[in-house]
């Protein structure tokens, strides 16, 4: 009964006072597609609510659809880490998504070892650890699992090691018609040039990227240019993450120019889902998700179609 109360409270909170929205200048872009992209929701956007027990992982599809009007979701394995091989639990996840008309897109996988580990045995272990998530993703109807290109050593050593682990894991995924995609997510992976080189080294159609608008922190106070990074990663993109942290009074994200970023995404020929990933602490997670969704909708509505 407590979970029902929490869920009702959460859904009520998402229908709170109106949110200020950004005014986006109309763009003269030749996009015939209608819409040029669709909006999904990354589960990490609700990590505080999930960890606090206010939202249950099994209710993620319900919350996405009922709370935000979103019909596609991206899971994070840490919220059902011990359920990767639990067919009954996964079956309930799949059933609830179907019942609510929500599409399961991918599983973001963390904490399973470094796919580019310098130790060959540990690298193989990391590959094996990820395989259960390929199975889970296939069962849920996802198109991909998102992994990390974690490694150590020099630029060249890390590129070679990460590419080796990714290639081997991708070959397993390909047998299940699944993609293995890498997010710019710390270390050298937050350097767009390096990660693009890794993709070229892997050289497999099932291995790609998940460009994140904001994850370009190189450490020690250094940042890789986010627009350059996304441009470098888009040729390999099979998903896109619209990272958001903070908004101004007009509803614009203060760290990322969404108009500029979405233009980069679409100019690369991408026409898939763009996933909301609110990670800020200035707003509640519910409000942050809504602000990000409204900003993406405003940008999308500003895209002109070539007549």
Backbone as CSV, one residue per row, in Angstrom:
resi,resn,N_x,N_y,N_z,CA_x,CA_y,CA_z,C_x,C_y,C_z
1,UNK,0.837,-1.211,0.000,0.000,0.000,0.000,0.863,1.249,0.000
2,UNK,1.996,1.198,0.649,2.886,2.369,0.711,3.368,2.758,-0.668
3,UNK,3.678,1.753,-1.498,4.164,2.060,-2.844,3.087,2.746,-3.667
4,UNK,1.815,2.329,-3.478,0.730,2.961,-4.213,0.597,4.423,-3.828
5,UNK,0.745,4.691,-2.547,0.661,6.078,-2.094,1.801,6.895,-2.688
6,UNK,3.005,6.352,-2.650,4.145,7.055,-3.229,3.956,7.321,-4.703
7,UNK,3.427,6.321,-5.430,3.241,6.482,-6.864,2.207,7.556,-7.152
8,UNK,1.115,7.555,-6.398,0.090,8.579,-6.610,0.655,9.958,-6.296
9,UNK,1.447,10.032,-5.242,2.066,11.302,-4.872,2.995,11.789,-5.979
10,UNK,3.762,10.861,-6.531,4.705,11.230,-7.597,3.958,11.746,-8.821
11,UNK,2.936,11.001,-9.249,2.204,11.407,-10.442,1.475,12.726,-10.225
12,UNK,1.018,12.966,-9.020,0.366,14.240,-8.726,1.373,15.376,-8.811
13,UNK,2.593,15.089,-8.366,3.631,16.127,-8.374,3.979,16.552,-9.780
14,UNK,3.902,15.616,-10.740,4.257,15.957,-12.119,3.216,16.869,-12.764
15,UNK,2.053,16.966,-12.145,1.002,17.814,-12.691,0.911,19.134,-11.937
16,UNK,2.016,19.541,-11.346,2.051,20.763,-10.551,1.900,22.011,-11.410
17,UNK,2.275,23.165,-10.826,2.074,24.456,-11.485,2.733,24.507,-12.855
18,UNK,2.206,25.345,-13.775,2.757,25.466,-15.114,4.234,25.851,-15.076
19,UNK,4.976,25.359,-16.060,6.407,25.619,-16.151,6.683,26.613,-17.261
20,UNK,7.556,27.577,-16.980,7.946,28.530,-18.016,8.679,27.797,-19.121
21,UNK,8.393,28.137,-20.368,9.036,27.463,-21.487,9.851,28.444,-22.309
22,UNK,10.887,27.895,-22.954,11.789,28.745,-23.727,11.155,29.166,-25.042
23,UNK,11.496,30.332,-25.491,11.122,30.784,-26.816,12.273,30.453,-27.750
24,UNK,12.024,29.607,-28.722,13.073,29.169,-29.624,12.855,29.773,-31.001
25,UNK,13.863,30.424,-31.509,13.775,31.031,-32.826,13.559,29.955,-33.883
26,UNK,12.687,30.231,-34.837,12.419,29.265,-35.902,13.695,29.038,-36.705
27,UNK,13.942,27.773,-37.029,15.169,27.414,-37.720,14.893,27.134,-39.189
28,UNK,15.737,27.638,-40.047,15.602,27.379,-41.484,16.406,26.134,-41.832
29,UNK,15.834,24.993,-41.495,16.532,23.731,-41.712,15.708,22.832,-42.636
30,UNK,16.352,22.133,-43.567,15.649,21.303,-44.548,15.274,19.926,-44.020
31,UNK,14.439,19.871,-42.980,14.063,18.587,-42.415,12.652,18.225,-42.850
32,UNK,12.538,17.224,-43.674,11.240,16.803,-44.187,10.505,15.907,-43.187
33,UNK,11.272,15.250,-42.329,10.678,14.292,-41.400,9.735,14.987,-40.417
34,UNK,8.638,14.302,-40.095,7.668,14.863,-39.173,7.238,13.783,-38.180
35,UNK,7.726,13.851,-36.939,8.708,14.816,-36.429,10.128,14.395,-36.785
36,UNK,11.088,15.309,-36.762,12.467,14.944,-37.091,13.127,14.083,-36.027
37,UNK,12.584,14.074,-34.812,13.050,13.173,-33.763,11.931,12.975,-32.755
38,UNK,12.025,11.879,-32.006,11.065,11.596,-30.948,11.779,11.654,-29.606
39,UNK,11.006,11.823,-28.547,11.572,12.046,-27.220,11.346,10.832,-26.311
40,UNK,12.434,10.354,-25.732,12.369,9.242,-24.785,12.842,9.726,-23.419
41,UNK,12.776,8.842,-22.437,13.174,9.199,-21.072,14.198,8.212,-20.539
42,UNK,15.366,8.726,-20.137,16.390,7.902,-19.507,16.068,7.752,-18.021
43,UNK,16.174,6.548,-17.533,15.802,6.253,-16.144,16.649,7.008,-15.135
44,UNK,17.868,7.371,-15.514,18.734,8.099,-14.598,18.118,9.427,-14.180
45,UNK,17.225,9.967,-14.997,16.552,11.218,-14.656,15.798,11.121,-13.339
46,UNK,15.485,9.900,-12.932,14.718,9.670,-11.701,15.546,8.943,-10.645
47,UNK,16.870,9.055,-10.726,17.698,8.240,-9.833,17.473,8.548,-8.353
48,UNK,17.191,9.803,-8.011,16.959,10.116,-6.597,15.635,9.519,-6.123
49,UNK,14.608,9.620,-6.940,13.296,9.059,-6.591,13.370,7.531,-6.484
50,UNK,14.107,6.912,-7.402,14.242,5.456,-7.388,15.016,4.987,-6.168
51,UNK,16.115,5.657,-5.869,16.933,5.256,-4.719,16.219,5.486,-3.400
52,UNK,15.340,6.471,-3.384,14.598,6.758,-2.154,13.369,5.862,-2.001
53,UNK,13.088,5.058,-2.997,11.938,4.173,-2.935,10.625,4.852,-3.270
54,UNK,10.683,6.071,-3.754,9.453,6.793,-4.112,8.899,6.331,-5.456
55,UNK,9.789,5.786,-6.286,9.386,5.195,-7.554,10.020,3.809,-7.615
56,UNK,9.247,2.818,-8.018,9.750,1.460,-8.157,10.171,1.241,-9.616
57,UNK,11.243,0.497,-9.811,11.705,0.220,-11.174,10.593,-0.337,-12.050
58,UNK,9.739,-1.173,-11.480,8.652,-1.766,-12.253,7.625,-0.734,-12.711
59,UNK,7.608,0.414,-12.062,6.654,1.464,-12.429,7.248,2.508,-13.386
60,UNK,8.468,2.274,-13.845,9.115,3.271,-14.701,8.305,3.559,-15.960
61,UNK,7.800,2.524,-16.612,7.002,2.733,-17.825,5.734,3.531,-17.522
62,UNK,5.084,3.201,-16.403,3.879,3.918,-15.980,4.174,5.395,-15.752
63,UNK,5.246,5.680,-15.025,5.599,7.066,-14.718,5.937,7.832,-15.989
64,UNK,6.679,7.202,-16.894,7.054,7.869,-18.147,5.806,8.261,-18.942
65,UNK,4.863,7.332,-19.048,3.674,7.569,-19.865,2.668,8.474,-19.166
66,UNK,2.340,8.153,-17.914,1.297,8.898,-17.205,1.793,10.228,-16.663
67,UNK,3.036,10.244,-16.163,3.559,11.470,-15.578,4.077,12.479,-16.573
68,UNK,4.595,11.961,-17.737,5.255,12.876,-18.671,4.801,12.743,-20.120
69,UNK,3.921,11.801,-20.408,3.461,11.623,-21.780,4.551,11.134,-22.708
70,UNK,5.486,10.341,-22.170,6.606,9.823,-22.954,6.393,8.336,-23.199
71,UNK,6.626,7.891,-24.430,6.278,6.534,-24.824,7.481,5.657,-25.156
72,UNK,8.659,6.048,-24.735,9.847,5.217,-24.936,10.809,5.466,-23.784
73,UNK,11.437,4.388,-23.285,12.257,4.508,-22.085,13.616,3.823,-22.253
74,UNK,14.580,4.313,-21.446,15.942,3.793,-21.445,16.275,3.394,-20.006
75,UNK,16.449,2.113,-19.790,16.704,1.603,-18.446,18.156,1.807,-18.009
76,UNK,18.373,1.751,-16.702,19.717,1.758,-16.122,19.838,0.495,-15.278
77,UNK,20.856,-0.323,-15.545,20.932,-1.634,-14.901,21.055,-1.573,-13.378
78,UNK,21.578,-0.478,-12.845,21.770,-0.397,-11.394,20.456,-0.411,-10.617
79,UNK,19.330,-0.158,-11.290,18.041,-0.150,-10.596,17.355,-1.514,-10.612
80,UNK,17.980,-2.483,-11.299,17.507,-3.874,-11.202,18.703,-4.803,-11.415
81,UNK,19.803,-4.438,-10.731,21.096,-5.092,-10.929,21.064,-6.593,-10.671
82,UNK,20.260,-7.024,-9.709,20.221,-8.448,-9.377,19.127,-9.197,-10.136
83,UNK,18.524,-8.553,-11.128,17.398,-9.154,-11.842,17.721,-9.488,-13.302
84,UNK,18.985,-9.368,-13.696,19.350,-9.570,-15.098,18.954,-10.946,-15.617
85,UNK,18.970,-11.949,-14.715,18.646,-13.310,-15.133,17.315,-13.791,-14.549
86,UNK,16.561,-12.871,-13.981,15.284,-13.209,-13.354,14.169,-13.073,-14.397
87,UNK,13.827,-14.171,-15.036,12.857,-14.129,-16.134,11.479,-13.643,-15.680
88,UNK,11.095,-13.983,-14.444,9.798,-13.537,-13.939,9.770,-12.019,-13.784
89,UNK,10.829,-11.468,-13.208,10.903,-10.018,-13.006,10.969,-9.291,-14.345
90,UNK,11.827,-9.761,-15.232,11.943,-9.140,-16.557,10.627,-9.252,-17.320
91,UNK,9.946,-10.371,-17.105,8.650,-10.541,-17.756,7.641,-9.512,-17.283
92,UNK,7.695,-9.178,-15.984,6.799,-8.155,-15.448,7.166,-6.780,-16.005
93,UNK,8.475,-6.485,-16.130,8.900,-5.221,-16.748,8.355,-5.115,-18.173
94,UNK,8.507,-6.187,-18.903,8.068,-6.207,-20.308,6.554,-6.045,-20.410
95,UNK,5.833,-6.746,-19.533,4.368,-6.678,-19.547,3.873,-5.276,-19.237
96,UNK,4.475,-4.650,-18.216,4.008,-3.310,-17.835,4.304,-2.281,-18.927
97,UNK,5.451,-2.407,-19.575,5.757,-1.491,-20.675,4.728,-1.663,-21.791
98,UNK,4.420,-2.908,-22.118,3.441,-3.182,-23.170,2.065,-2.677,-22.781
99,UNK,1.673,-2.919,-21.536,0.353,-2.496,-21.066,0.160,-0.986,-21.178
100,UNK,1.242,-0.247,-20.984,1.147,1.209,-21.030,1.541,1.792,-22.387
101,UNK,1.788,0.920,-23.356,2.135,1.384,-24.695,3.479,2.079,-24.744
102,UNK,4.417,1.586,-23.961,5.740,2.200,-23.873,6.793,1.267,-24.475
103,UNK,7.650,1.824,-25.289,8.692,1.065,-25.962,9.978,1.065,-25.136
104,UNK,10.582,-0.106,-24.975,11.858,-0.223,-24.271,12.988,-0.110,-25.296
105,UNK,13.855,0.891,-25.129,14.870,1.171,-26.138,16.222,0.551,-25.848
106,UNK,16.707,0.693,-24.617,18.046,0.216,-24.313,18.234,0.068,-22.808
107,UNK,19.330,-0.594,-22.447,19.727,-0.704,-21.045,21.107,-0.081,-20.907
108,UNK,21.240,0.905,-20.030,22.536,1.499,-19.741,23.220,0.627,-18.688
109,UNK,24.398,0.128,-19.004,25.077,-0.839,-18.142,26.327,-0.240,-17.500
110,UNK,26.353,-0.273,-16.199,27.507,0.196,-15.418,27.893,-0.872,-14.409
111,UNK,29.124,-0.764,-13.893,29.554,-1.619,-12.804,29.806,-3.067,-13.169
112,UNK,30.120,-3.331,-14.428,30.365,-4.710,-14.848,31.812,-4.943,-15.291
113,UNK,32.707,-4.035,-14.924,34.110,-4.198,-15.278,34.500,-3.366,-16.482
114,UNK,35.805,-3.198,-16.661,36.336,-2.369,-17.753,36.513,-3.199,-19.019
115,UNK,35.779,-2.842,-20.057,35.882,-3.566,-21.321,37.240,-3.363,-21.988
116,UNK,37.978,-2.348,-21.528,39.315,-2.107,-22.056,40.388,-2.358,-21.010
117,UNK,40.114,-3.252,-20.069,41.072,-3.511,-19.004,42.420,-3.955,-19.572
118,UNK,43.507,-3.471,-18.975,44.846,-3.843,-19.426,45.136,-5.310,-19.164
119,UNK,44.470,-5.877,-18.182,44.618,-7.294,-17.858,43.659,-8.092,-18.739
120,UNK,44.218,-8.939,-19.576,43.409,-9.706,-20.531,42.320,-10.519,-19.840
121,UNK,42.630,-11.151,-18.730,41.640,-11.972,-18.028,40.497,-11.127,-17.487
122,UNK,40.829,-9.944,-16.957,39.799,-9.060,-16.428,38.934,-8.499,-17.567
123,UNK,39.557,-8.272,-18.717,38.799,-7.785,-19.874,37.792,-8.836,-20.317
124,UNK,38.230,-10.091,-20.354,37.325,-11.179,-20.728,36.198,-11.309,-19.711
125,UNK,36.525,-11.144,-18.434,35.498,-11.197,-17.390,34.473,-10.087,-17.579
126,UNK,34.955,-8.893,-17.901,34.041,-7.770,-18.136,33.114,-8.056,-19.316
127,UNK,33.669,-8.644,-20.370,32.854,-9.005,-21.531,31.774,-9.995,-21.111
128,UNK,32.181,-11.018,-20.372,31.226,-12.030,-19.908,30.166,-11.421,-18.988
129,UNK,30.573,-10.478,-18.137,29.620,-9.829,-17.229,28.537,-9.068,-17.981
130,UNK,28.896,-8.536,-19.137,27.920,-7.746,-19.905,26.946,-8.622,-20.701
131,UNK,27.299,-9.865,-20.902,26.477,-10.702,-21.776,25.079,-10.943,-21.216
132,UNK,24.965,-10.990,-19.899,23.628,-11.182,-19.314,22.717,-9.997,-19.621
133,UNK,23.320,-8.817,-19.797,22.517,-7.637,-20.122,22.108,-7.633,-21.594
134,UNK,22.921,-8.263,-22.435,22.494,-8.471,-23.822,21.253,-9.360,-23.838
135,UNK,21.281,-10.425,-23.045,20.135,-11.323,-22.966,18.897,-10.602,-22.441
136,UNK,19.087,-9.786,-21.396,17.962,-9.044,-20.820,17.403,-8.039,-21.822
137,UNK,18.299,-7.346,-22.531,17.864,-6.356,-23.520,17.083,-7.020,-24.643
138,UNK,17.551,-8.165,-25.074,16.851,-8.900,-26.128,15.458,-9.302,-25.662
139,UNK,15.357,-9.791,-24.442,14.066,-10.221,-23.883,13.096,-9.047,-23.795
140,UNK,13.595,-7.881,-23.377,12.742,-6.707,-23.196,12.380,-6.022,-24.512
141,UNK,13.048,-6.401,-25.595,12.754,-5.795,-26.890,13.551,-4.541,-27.183
142,UNK,14.671,-4.371,-26.494,15.527,-3.204,-26.717,16.344,-3.355,-28.001
143,UNK,16.871,-2.243,-28.497,17.748,-2.308,-29.669,19.225,-2.304,-29.292
144,UNK,19.557,-1.929,-28.037,20.960,-1.764,-27.656,21.175,-1.932,-26.163
145,UNK,22.437,-2.167,-25.810,22.886,-1.913,-24.455,23.936,-0.818,-24.546
146,UNK,23.929,0.084,-23.566,24.945,1.144,-23.522,26.024,0.729,-22.533
147,UNK,27.276,0.761,-22.982,28.395,0.342,-22.143,29.406,1.484,-22.044
148,UNK,30.452,1.256,-21.251,31.518,2.238,-21.093,32.806,1.726,-21.734
149,UNK,33.580,2.628,-22.297,34.861,2.264,-22.915,35.986,2.531,-21.921
150,UNK,35.868,1.979,-20.749,36.843,2.221,-19.681,38.130,1.448,-19.935
151,UNK,39.269,2.138,-19.763,40.559,1.497,-19.971,41.626,2.250,-19.189
152,UNK,42.903,1.905,-19.438,44.027,2.591,-18.803,45.229,2.515,-19.740
153,UNK,46.201,3.394,-19.486,47.383,3.404,-20.329,47.434,4.630,-21.214
154,UNK,48.251,4.583,-22.250,48.386,5.698,-23.177,47.153,5.803,-24.078
155,UNK,47.084,6.879,-24.828,45.983,7.085,-25.782,45.835,5.858,-26.680
156,UNK,46.934,5.433,-27.285,46.903,4.323,-28.225,46.578,3.007,-27.538
157,UNK,47.137,2.792,-26.347,46.865,1.554,-25.614,45.399,1.451,-25.225
158,UNK,44.841,2.546,-24.759,43.431,2.534,-24.366,42.524,2.328,-25.575
159,UNK,42.877,2.966,-26.676,42.073,2.789,-27.891,42.072,1.323,-28.327
160,UNK,43.232,0.703,-28.328,43.355,-0.693,-28.750,42.617,-1.624,-27.797
161,UNK,42.786,-1.426,-26.492,42.163,-2.303,-25.503,40.644,-2.151,-25.484
162,UNK,40.183,-0.910,-25.517,38.734,-0.677,-25.518,38.100,-1.245,-26.781
163,UNK,38.751,-1.039,-27.898,38.225,-1.548,-29.166,38.151,-3.076,-29.158
164,UNK,39.153,-3.705,-28.547,39.154,-5.166,-28.474,37.967,-5.672,-27.666
165,UNK,37.776,-5.110,-26.473,36.650,-5.537,-25.646,35.313,-5.255,-26.299
166,UNK,35.192,-4.087,-26.891,33.940,-3.709,-27.548,33.642,-4.606,-28.745
167,UNK,34.664,-4.903,-29.514,34.471,-5.735,-30.694,33.973,-7.127,-30.298
168,UNK,34.593,-7.685,-29.279,34.203,-9.029,-28.862,32.784,-9.062,-28.292
169,UNK,32.455,-8.038,-27.499,31.098,-7.974,-26.960,30.094,-7.728,-28.075
170,UNK,30.447,-6.873,-29.014,29.553,-6.567,-30.135,29.257,-7.805,-30.962
171,UNK,30.222,-8.665,-31.127,30.000,-9.886,-31.897,28.968,-10.783,-31.224
172,UNK,28.944,-10.778,-29.892,27.892,-11.505,-29.184,26.544,-10.819,-29.397
173,UNK,26.541,-9.481,-29.285,25.299,-8.740,-29.462,24.712,-8.885,-30.852
174,UNK,25.575,-8.924,-31.843,25.115,-9.024,-33.227,24.313,-10.301,-33.464
175,UNK,24.664,-11.354,-32.751,23.941,-12.617,-32.892,22.508,-12.503,-32.405
176,UNK,22.239,-11.476,-31.584,20.898,-11.245,-31.061,20.260,-10.004,-31.686
177,UNK,20.869,-9.523,-32.763,20.403,-8.307,-33.446,20.382,-7.106,-32.514
178,UNK,21.386,-7.040,-31.635,21.508,-5.938,-30.690,22.755,-5.114,-30.984
179,UNK,22.666,-3.834,-30.671,23.805,-2.945,-30.775,24.500,-2.818,-29.430
180,UNK,25.797,-2.604,-29.470,26.574,-2.243,-28.284,27.030,-0.811,-28.510
181,UNK,26.543,0.112,-27.695,26.825,1.525,-27.930,27.540,2.142,-26.735
182,UNK,28.407,3.092,-27.023,29.270,3.689,-26.012,28.919,5.155,-25.820
183,UNK,28.759,5.538,-24.586,28.502,6.930,-24.231,29.814,7.617,-23.868
184,UNK,29.927,8.896,-24.183,31.023,9.689,-23.626,30.733,9.812,-22.125
185,UNK,31.539,9.104,-21.322,31.135,8.891,-19.930,32.340,8.841,-19.001
186,UNK,33.245,9.788,-19.163,34.400,9.854,-18.278,35.657,9.288,-18.904
187,UNK,36.819,9.706,-18.348,38.090,9.250,-18.895,38.257,9.705,-20.332
188,UNK,38.984,8.937,-21.123,39.195,9.306,-22.525,37.923,9.221,-23.349
189,UNK,36.905,8.520,-22.847,35.659,8.440,-23.613,34.971,9.795,-23.714
190,UNK,35.337,10.731,-22.814,34.773,12.082,-22.881,35.522,12.960,-23.873
191,UNK,36.505,12.393,-24.543,37.218,13.067,-25.632,36.631,12.532,-26.934
192,UNK,35.909,13.378,-27.646,35.221,12.946,-28.851,36.148,12.348,-29.898
193,UNK,37.308,12.914,-30.041,38.265,12.418,-31.036,38.692,10.993,-30.706
194,UNK,39.009,10.745,-29.431,39.440,9.403,-29.026,38.336,8.379,-29.235
195,UNK,37.114,8.702,-28.806,36.031,7.738,-28.925,35.691,7.465,-30.384
196,UNK,35.788,8.482,-31.230,35.563,8.273,-32.666,36.625,7.332,-33.228
197,UNK,37.844,7.469,-32.757,38.914,6.573,-33.195,38.641,5.137,-32.755
198,UNK,38.087,4.984,-31.557,37.732,3.651,-31.071,36.694,3.021,-31.991
199,UNK,35.698,3.802,-32.395,34.660,3.289,-33.285,35.255,2.837,-34.615
200,UNK,36.184,3.610,-35.136,36.834,3.239,-36.401,37.641,1.968,-36.236
201,UNK,38.258,1.802,-35.063,39.060,0.610,-34.806,38.182,-0.629,-34.653
202,UNK,37.059,-0.493,-33.961,36.132,-1.611,-33.804,35.598,-2.034,-35.167
203,UNK,35.165,-1.053,-35.942,34.730,-1.285,-37.327,33.676,-2.392,-37.432
204,UNK,32.580,-2.200,-36.707,31.467,-3.160,-36.750,30.167,-2.370,-36.782
205,UNK,29.282,-2.722,-37.686,28.041,-1.971,-37.853,27.158,-1.992,-36.624
206,UNK,27.351,-2.966,-35.750,26.545,-3.072,-34.542,27.159,-2.339,-33.351
207,UNK,28.329,-1.754,-33.526,28.955,-0.983,-32.449,28.854,0.492,-32.789
208,UNK,28.303,1.275,-31.883,28.115,2.691,-32.151,28.269,3.532,-30.903
209,UNK,27.750,4.732,-30.968,27.874,5.674,-29.860,26.517,6.124,-29.356
210,UNK,26.538,6.665,-28.145,25.395,7.364,-27.574,25.918,8.736,-27.138
211,UNK,25.959,9.701,-28.058,26.462,11.035,-27.706,25.601,11.688,-26.634
212,UNK,26.243,12.120,-25.565,25.586,12.823,-24.471,25.952,14.292,-24.570
213,UNK,24.937,15.173,-24.489,25.169,16.606,-24.656,26.145,17.185,-23.634
214,UNK,26.263,16.554,-22.467,27.019,17.204,-21.405,28.223,16.467,-20.849
215,UNK,28.399,15.188,-21.153,29.456,14.396,-20.520,30.818,14.560,-21.193
216,UNK,31.369,15.752,-21.115,32.668,15.996,-21.739,33.695,16.516,-20.736
217,UNK,33.522,16.106,-19.490,34.454,16.480,-18.436,35.693,15.600,-18.521
218,UNK,36.836,16.205,-18.816,38.089,15.464,-18.960,38.847,15.328,-17.651
219,UNK,38.326,15.955,-16.585,38.993,15.917,-15.289,39.961,17.064,-15.119
220,UNK,40.333,17.308,-13.880,41.277,18.373,-13.540,40.829,19.736,-14.087
221,UNK,39.523,19.938,-14.099,38.983,21.224,-14.533,38.970,21.446,-16.031
222,UNK,39.302,20.424,-16.796,39.339,20.562,-18.256,38.096,19.946,-18.885
223,UNK,37.616,20.637,-19.925,36.422,20.170,-20.627,36.687,20.092,-22.124
224,UNK,36.171,19.052,-22.725,36.214,18.931,-24.184,35.033,19.710,-24.743
225,UNK,35.223,20.376,-25.866,34.135,21.154,-26.450,32.952,20.237,-26.785
226,UNK,31.825,20.493,-26.168,30.687,19.588,-26.302,30.112,19.545,-27.713
227,UNK,30.154,20.659,-28.408,29.604,20.693,-29.767,30.532,19.952,-30.735
228,UNK,31.816,20.120,-30.564,32.782,19.387,-31.363,32.668,17.899,-31.068
229,UNK,32.563,17.567,-29.783,32.469,16.168,-29.389,31.251,15.478,-29.973
230,UNK,30.080,16.117,-29.871,28.868,15.513,-30.427,29.000,15.361,-31.940
231,UNK,29.575,16.352,-32.605,29.780,16.267,-34.057,30.652,15.070,-34.423
232,UNK,31.681,14.819,-33.609,32.588,13.709,-33.889,31.947,12.351,-33.640
233,UNK,30.982,12.300,-32.716,30.359,11.033,-32.347,29.099,10.706,-33.136
234,UNK,28.468,11.711,-33.728,27.204,11.494,-34.420,27.281,10.526,-35.599
235,UNK,28.381,10.443,-36.339,28.411,9.477,-37.449,28.202,8.031,-36.999
236,UNK,28.396,7.772,-35.722,28.268,6.412,-35.199,27.074,6.257,-34.259
237,UNK,26.268,7.302,-34.124,25.217,7.335,-33.107,24.047,6.415,-33.425
238,UNK,23.633,5.666,-32.399,22.441,4.835,-32.480,21.434,5.240,-31.398
239,UNK,21.800,6.245,-30.618,20.942,6.857,-29.604,21.595,8.183,-29.241
240,UNK,20.822,9.097,-28.651,21.330,10.419,-28.263,20.751,10.785,-26.907
241,UNK,21.592,11.373,-26.049,21.167,11.746,-24.706,21.169,13.264,-24.534
242,UNK,19.998,13.818,-24.254,19.857,15.253,-24.018,20.069,15.527,-22.531
243,UNK,21.323,15.682,-22.146,21.672,15.952,-20.750,21.240,17.373,-20.381
244,UNK,20.672,17.505,-19.191,20.275,18.824,-18.694,20.595,18.918,-17.213
245,UNK,20.948,20.117,-16.772,21.276,20.356,-15.369,20.503,21.530,-14.764
246,UNK,20.472,22.627,-15.499,19.927,23.865,-14.930,19.297,24.686,-16.042
247,UNK,18.248,25.433,-15.675,17.509,26.215,-16.658,17.401,27.673,-16.230
248,UNK,17.367,28.563,-17.229,17.163,29.967,-16.912,15.663,30.245,-16.821
249,UNK,15.301,31.501,-16.603,13.899,31.848,-16.408,13.052,31.611,-17.654
250,UNK,13.704,31.547,-18.811,12.978,31.311,-20.059,12.853,29.835,-20.394
251,UNK,13.448,28.983,-19.559,13.370,27.553,-19.808,14.485,27.006,-20.672
252,UNK,15.525,27.796,-20.904,16.667,27.317,-21.668,17.691,26.653,-20.745
253,UNK,18.324,25.591,-21.206,19.376,24.924,-20.449,20.582,25.852,-20.447
254,UNK,21.149,26.113,-19.278,22.180,27.152,-19.179,23.552,26.697,-19.665
255,UNK,23.810,25.385,-19.713,25.128,24.902,-20.113,25.207,24.500,-21.583
256,UNK,24.064,24.153,-22.136,24.033,23.658,-23.514,23.020,24.420,-24.348
257,UNK,23.441,24.868,-25.513,22.553,25.501,-26.472,21.821,24.374,-27.205
258,UNK,20.590,24.110,-26.818,19.856,22.986,-27.383,19.561,23.170,-28.873
259,UNK,19.323,24.378,-29.297,19.086,24.611,-30.718,20.317,24.196,-31.517
260,UNK,21.465,24.663,-31.098,22.710,24.329,-31.780,22.978,22.826,-31.732
261,UNK,22.732,22.221,-30.580,23.024,20.809,-30.425,22.091,19.940,-31.261
262,UNK,20.817,20.260,-31.265,19.873,19.474,-32.053,20.159,19.629,-33.545
263,UNK,20.595,20.803,-33.965,20.986,20.979,-35.366,22.139,20.049,-35.732
264,UNK,23.109,19.919,-34.825,24.236,19.017,-35.077,23.744,17.576,-35.219
265,UNK,22.821,17.197,-34.353,22.284,15.840,-34.377,21.558,15.565,-35.685
266,UNK,20.671,16.473,-36.069,19.868,16.256,-37.264,20.674,16.401,-38.550
267,UNK,21.633,17.307,-38.543,22.465,17.483,-39.736,23.323,16.258,-40.008
268,UNK,23.504,15.419,-38.989,24.255,14.172,-39.169,23.378,13.077,-39.763
269,UNK,22.096,13.399,-39.967,21.175,12.438,-40.549,20.449,11.575,-39.535
270,UNK,20.622,11.881,-38.253,19.984,11.093,-37.202,18.496,11.416,-37.126
271,UNK,17.659,10.381,-37.073,16.214,10.565,-36.974,15.599,9.633,-35.929
272,UNK,16.375,9.291,-34.927,15.887,8.386,-33.888,15.358,9.118,-32.673
273,UNK,15.459,8.454,-31.527,14.988,9.008,-30.268,16.076,9.861,-29.625
274,UNK,15.683,10.952,-29.013,16.581,11.743,-28.169,16.070,11.587,-26.738
275,UNK,16.928,11.056,-25.878,16.504,10.724,-24.525,16.766,11.831,-23.521
276,UNK,15.759,12.167,-22.746,15.903,13.149,-21.669,16.721,12.526,-20.546
277,UNK,17.760,13.231,-20.123,18.532,12.781,-18.963,18.807,13.994,-18.074
278,UNK,17.831,14.269,-17.221,17.984,15.378,-16.274,18.866,14.921,-15.124
279,UNK,19.903,15.710,-14.820,20.859,15.336,-13.790,21.106,16.484,-12.811
280,UNK,20.264,17.488,-12.862,20.485,18.652,-12.019,19.935,18.507,-10.615
281,UNK,20.232,19.505,-9.791,19.714,19.518,-8.426,19.045,20.847,-8.084
282,UNK,18.851,21.684,-9.102,18.185,22.960,-8.887,16.661,22.815,-8.894
283,UNK,16.186,21.740,-9.498,14.761,21.467,-9.589,14.506,20.053,-9.069
284,UNK,13.243,19.749,-8.799,12.911,18.359,-8.528,13.137,17.576,-9.817
285,UNK,13.291,16.286,-9.702,13.489,15.481,-10.907,12.282,15.569,-11.833
286,UNK,11.078,15.599,-11.248,9.871,15.698,-12.059,9.864,16.992,-12.877
287,UNK,10.175,18.079,-12.213,10.162,19.371,-12.896,11.310,19.464,-13.911
288,UNK,12.466,18.914,-13.561,13.595,18.933,-14.482,13.301,18.167,-15.757
289,UNK,12.627,17.034,-15.618,12.241,16.252,-16.795,11.267,17.044,-17.654
290,UNK,10.294,17.667,-17.002,9.308,18.447,-17.753,9.953,19.628,-18.483
291,UNK,10.859,20.304,-17.812,11.543,21.430,-18.443,12.344,20.975,-19.655
292,UNK,13.026,19.853,-19.532,13.816,19.335,-20.646,12.920,18.918,-21.800
293,UNK,11.825,18.254,-21.480,10.882,17.825,-22.524,10.305,19.020,-23.258
294,UNK,9.906,20.041,-22.496,9.324,21.212,-23.141,10.343,21.944,-24.001
295,UNK,11.590,21.979,-23.557,12.626,22.618,-24.354,12.850,21.846,-25.659
296,UNK,12.923,20.543,-25.576,13.087,19.736,-26.788,11.902,19.904,-27.730
297,UNK,10.708,19.974,-27.166,9.512,20.167,-27.996,9.537,21.526,-28.673
298,UNK,9.987,22.546,-27.947,10.077,23.883,-28.537,11.095,23.914,-29.669
299,UNK,12.233,23.277,-29.443,13.251,23.217,-30.494,12.697,22.462,-31.699
300,UNK,12.042,21.375,-31.439,11.487,20.573,-32.528,10.436,21.324,-33.330
301,UNK,9.583,22.045,-32.636,8.539,22.799,-33.325,9.108,23.964,-34.124
302,UNK,10.324,24.385,-33.769,10.964,25.459,-34.510,11.662,25.012,-35.765
303,UNK,11.697,23.712,-36.000,12.352,23.209,-37.198,11.415,23.353,-38.398
304,UNK,11.855,24.102,-39.357,11.020,24.317,-40.550,11.201,23.165,-41.535
305,UNK,10.157,22.877,-42.248,10.214,21.823,-43.264,10.439,22.458,-44.623
306,UNK,11.262,21.827,-45.397,11.545,22.328,-46.732,10.355,22.022,-47.628
307,UNK,9.821,23.047,-48.208,8.640,22.877,-49.056,9.033,22.459,-50.468
